[in-house]
């Protein structure tokens, strides 16, 4: 299992489009992927679960990835967060 903490660096936080981008990555994963924010843990393969966390800009989120493709999934998530979800950074 890989546990990776990432910071939301786009101005609007994890709204519908970034949540969809997260699910685009996690949905194709063979691994189990959870997202944790302020003590709430959700299935990162569900757009509704990700959006329900209402993660604002500047927040730290933790991904727990467990499975055969965990390294690839973590790298893709890290790149997505580093690219600010292709939006304006904070």
Buried (B, 14 or more C-beta within 10 A) or exposed (E): EBEBEBEBBBBBBBBEEBBBBBBEBBEEBEBBBBBBBEEEEBBBBBBEBBBEBEBEBEBEBEBBBBEEBBEBBBEBBEEBBEEBBEBEEE
